[in-house]
Amino acid sequence: MNISWQPTAPLQNICLRARLYQDLRQFFATRQVLEVETPILSAGCLPDPMIRSFVTEYHGNLPRRLFLHTSPEFPMKRFLATYHIPIYQITKVFRDGEAGRKHNPEFTMLEWYRPDFTQNELIEEVDDLLQTVLHCPPAQRISYCDLFEQSIQLHPLQTPLATLQHYATKFKIDPVEQLDRDTCLQLIMSCDIEPQLGNTCPLVVTDFPASQAALARKNPNHPQLAERFEVYFQGLELANGFYELTDPVEQRQRFVQDLEKRHTLGLPSVPLDEHFLAALEAGLPDCAGVAVGLDRLLMIMANANHIQEVIAFPIENA
């Protein structure tokens, strides 16, 4: 039997990853942001119906079902609630069902949190980081609604759902009548709009619909919008950030709504992360946080067309 056992990434890209990690650690060291480490396994799970978690079983003295984390966000916020200091982490994360040119079910994420930072202050720091490691021009900004109107001449919140569903027929989804607004918008964003973003410099998209930001604060002046941003460069989504929601009651309500959506879609229920919710009840400081996909960052640095060119052992030969 012919087994593919060698790394798919060339040695120069393996070395590029090592240098990137050195540069990132230096970037945060100069800003006095502490590197932390949190568990990959958790008894609780993000209920977002758009994200599928890997599940495993622990057979020790306290047998139970555990989940591989899709992000280190919840335990990192437990750090924040305890110590109130800026922190970052470089870690493996896991999302089931995601494999392709831009996806691998096991990938590397940089995530950091800044107490007392506004969303704008964090966007500026993300911009500084990208200029440091990519040597790219400063980022430009646009709101989510303006982006849709400029790209497809439809307002994401004011356009009738039937019109968005009709637009989504081009993606060969059947029946489109079952698609809700957010699913339509996410399809349009990922398939039609995202590949065109950030051709010459990074583009920061702000003011996402509140329904697409379960962990972000709503805009007090426009509650249908949330203080969430994403960063795109060369057609790749690189970063996803929030001005973080700190209200434990509202956070639990949003999680329950996600569980109800899972039930409607026929997806299995998942246990909420009660440790995280308890930390919110104890008090999370005002903060902003962001996650950056390092494999995609490396794709840009290496001028790679496929994520396998920057991951040594992707899912196909893991």
C-alpha positions in Angstrom: 0.0 0.0 0.0 1.3 3.4 -1.0 1.0 5.7 2.1 1.6 9.4 1.9 3.7 9.9 5.0 5.9 13.0 4.3 4.9 16.6 5.2 2.9 18.4 2.6 4.5 21.8 3.4 8.0 22.5 2.1 10.8 23.1 4.6 10.9 26.8 3.7 7.3 27.2 4.9 8.0 25.2 8.0 10.8 27.7 8.8 8.5 30.6 7.9 6.0 29.4 10.5 8.7 29.2 13.2 9.8 32.8 12.3 6.2 34.0 12.4 5.8 32.6 15.9 9.0 34.3 17.1 7.8 37.7 15.6 4.4 37.3 17.2 5.8 36.6 20.6 8.2 39.6 20.3 5.2 41.8 19.2 3.3 41.0 22.3 6.3 41.0 24.6 7.0 44.6 23.7 3.4 45.5 24.6 3.5 43.5 27.9 0.8 41.1 26.8 1.2 37.8 28.7 1.2 34.5 26.9 -1.1 31.9 28.5 -2.1 28.3 27.9 -5.6 26.8 28.4 -7.1 23.3 27.9 -8.0 21.9 24.6 -10.6 19.7 26.1 -13.7 21.1 27.7 -17.0 19.8 29.3 -18.9 22.7 27.7 -19.3 23.7 24.1 -20.0 26.7 21.9 -23.6 26.3 20.8 -23.2 28.2 17.5 -25.2 26.1 15.0 -22.7 27.0 12.2 -19.8 25.4 14.1 -19.4 21.7 14.6 -17.3 20.4 17.5 -15.3 17.2 17.8 -16.4 15.0 20.7 -14.5 12.5 22.7 -15.0 10.3 25.7 -13.0 10.4 29.0 -12.9 7.0 30.7 -11.0 7.9 33.9 -12.4 8.1 37.4 -15.0 10.7 36.3 -16.2 9.4 32.9 -17.8 12.0 30.7 -18.1 13.5 27.3 -15.6 16.2 26.3 -15.2 18.6 23.4 -12.1 19.7 21.6 -12.3 23.5 21.7 -13.2 25.5 18.6 -11.5 28.5 20.2 -9.7 29.2 23.5 -12.1 32.1 24.1 -14.0 30.7 27.1 -11.0 29.7 29.4 -9.1 32.9 28.3 -12.0 34.9 29.6 -11.8 33.0 32.8 -8.2 34.3 33.1 -9.5 37.8 32.4 -12.2 37.6 35.0 -9.5 36.5 37.6 -6.4 38.6 36.7 -7.7 41.6 34.6 -4.5 41.6 32.5 -3.9 41.5 28.7 -3.3 38.0 27.5 -2.6 36.1 24.2 -2.4 32.5 23.2 -1.1 30.5 20.1 -2.9 27.2 20.1 -4.4 24.4 18.0 -8.2 24.5 17.6 -10.6 22.0 16.0 -13.8 22.3 13.9 -15.5 19.3 12.4 -16.4 19.2 8.7 -14.1 22.0 7.6 -11.5 20.9 5.0 -10.5 22.4 1.6 -8.3 25.1 0.1 -8.7 27.5 3.0 -9.8 25.0 5.8 -8.4 22.2 7.8 -10.3 20.6 10.8 -7.2 21.1 13.0 -5.7 24.6 12.6 -3.7 27.2 14.5 -5.2 30.2 16.1 -3.7 33.3 17.7 -6.2 34.9 20.1 -5.7 37.9 22.4 -7.7 40.0 24.8 -7.2 43.6 25.9 -8.9 44.9 29.1 -10.1 48.5 28.8 -9.6 48.5 25.0 -12.4 49.7 22.7 -13.1 47.9 19.4 -11.4 50.7 17.5 -8.2 50.4 19.7 -8.1 46.7 19.1 -8.6 47.2 15.3 -5.6 49.5 15.4 -3.5 46.9 17.2 -4.5 44.2 14.7 -3.5 46.6 11.9 -0.1 47.1 13.5 0.4 43.4 13.8 -0.4 42.7 10.2 1.8 45.5 9.0 4.6 44.0 11.2 4.4 40.5 10.0 3.1 41.0 6.4 4.8 44.3 5.6 1.5 45.4 4.1 -0.1 48.8 3.8 -2.4 50.0 6.6 -5.9 48.6 6.6 -9.0 50.2 5.2 -12.4 50.0 6.9 -16.0 49.6 5.7 -19.3 48.7 7.5 -21.0 45.4 6.8 -24.1 47.1 5.4 -22.1 49.4 3.2 -20.1 46.4 1.9 -23.2 44.6 0.9 -24.7 47.6 -0.8 -21.5 48.3 -2.7 -20.9 44.7 -3.7 -24.4 43.3 -4.6 -26.7 46.4 -4.3 -28.7 44.8 -1.5 -29.0 46.0 2.1 -28.5 43.0 4.4 -31.0 44.1 7.0 -33.6 45.9 5.0 -33.9 43.7 1.9 -36.9 41.3 2.1 -35.9 37.7 3.0 -37.5 36.4 -0.2 -35.1 38.6 -2.2 -32.1 37.2 -0.4 -33.4 33.7 -0.8 -33.8 34.3 -4.5 -30.2 35.6 -4.7 -29.1 32.4 -2.9 -30.5 30.2 -5.7 -27.2 30.7 -7.5 -25.4 28.7 -4.8 -27.5 25.6 -5.7 -29.1 25.3 -2.3 -32.4 23.5 -2.3 -34.9 24.4 -1.0 -33.8 28.1 -0.5 -37.2 28.8 1.1 -35.8 27.1 4.3 -32.9 29.5 4.6 -33.1 32.2 7.2 -31.7 35.7 6.8 -28.3 35.0 8.4 -27.7 31.8 6.4 -28.4 33.7 3.2 -26.1 36.6 4.2 -23.3 34.2 5.2 -23.6 32.3 1.9 -23.4 35.6 0.0 -20.5 36.9 2.1 -18.4 33.7 1.8 -19.1 32.9 -1.8 -19.6 36.2 -3.6 -18.1 39.0 -1.5 -15.2 37.6 0.5 -13.0 36.5 -2.4 -12.9 40.1 -3.7 -11.9 41.7 -0.4 -8.5 43.2 0.5 -6.8 43.0 -2.9 -4.2 45.7 -2.2 -4.4 46.1 1.6 -6.2 44.5 4.5 -9.9 45.4 4.8 -11.7 45.7 8.2 -15.4 45.0 8.0 -17.3 46.4 11.0 -20.8 46.6 12.5 -22.0 43.1 11.8 -25.6 42.1 12.4 -26.2 41.4 16.0 -27.7 38.0 15.1 -24.2 37.0 13.8 -22.3 38.0 17.0 -23.4 36.0 19.9 -20.4 37.0 22.0 -20.2 40.7 21.1 -21.9 43.7 22.6 -24.7 45.3 20.7 -24.2 48.8 19.4 -26.1 51.0 21.9 -27.2 53.4 19.2 -28.1 50.7 16.7 -29.1 47.5 18.6 -29.6 45.6 15.3 -25.8 45.8 14.9 -23.0 44.4 17.1 -19.5 45.6 17.8 -17.9 42.8 15.8 -15.3 43.2 13.1 -13.5 40.9 10.6 -10.3 41.5 8.7 -9.8 40.3 5.1 -6.7 40.3 3.0 -6.2 38.9 -0.5 -9.7 37.3 -0.4 -9.0 35.5 2.9 -10.7 36.1 6.2 -7.8 36.5 8.7 -9.4 37.8 11.9 -12.6 38.0 13.8 -12.9 40.4 16.8 -15.4 41.7 19.3 -15.9 44.3 21.9 -16.8 41.6 24.3 -20.2 41.0 25.9 -19.9 41.0 29.7 -23.5 40.6 30.8 -24.0 37.0 32.1 -27.8 37.1 31.8 -27.8 38.3 28.2 -25.0 35.8 27.3 -26.9 32.9 28.6 -30.0 34.0 26.7 -28.1 34.2 23.5 -26.7 30.7 24.1 -30.2 29.4 24.7 -31.3 31.0 21.4 -28.5 29.2 19.7 -29.6 25.9 21.2 -33.1 26.5 20.0 -31.7 27.1 16.5 -29.8 23.9 16.7 -33.0 22.1 17.6 -34.8 23.7 14.6 -32.0 22.6 12.3 -32.1 19.0 13.6 -28.6 19.4 15.1 -27.6 17.7 18.4 -27.8 19.7 21.6 -24.6 20.6 23.4 -23.9 21.5 27.0 -23.1 25.1 27.8 -19.8 26.1 29.3 -21.0 26.8 32.9 -17.4 27.6 34.0 -17.4 30.5 31.5 -20.8 31.7 32.5 -19.8 31.6 36.1 -16.8 33.7 35.3 -19.1 36.3 33.6 -21.2 36.3 36.8 -18.1 37.0 38.8 -17.3 39.9 36.6 -15.5 40.2 33.2 -13.7 43.5 32.8 -14.5 45.7 29.8 -12.4 44.3 27.0 -11.9 43.6 23.4 -10.7 40.4 21.9 -9.7 38.9 18.5 -8.8 35.6 16.9 -6.4 35.4 13.9 -6.0 32.3 11.7 -2.3 31.8 11.5 -2.4 29.2 8.7 -4.2 31.6 6.5 -1.7 34.3 7.5 1.1 32.0 6.5 -0.7 31.3 3.1 -0.3 35.0 2.4 3.3 35.2 3.6 4.3 32.1 1.5 2.2 33.1 -1.5 0.5 29.7 -1.1 -2.7 28.7 -2.9 -3.7 25.8 -0.6 -3.5 25.5 3.2 -1.7 22.1 2.7 1.3 24.2 1.6 1.7 25.7 5.1 0.5 22.8 7.4 3.0 19.9 7.7 0.4 17.2 8.1 -3.2 18.2 7.1 -6.2 15.9 7.7 -5.5 13.8 4.5 -2.3 12.4 6.0 -2.6 13.1 9.7 
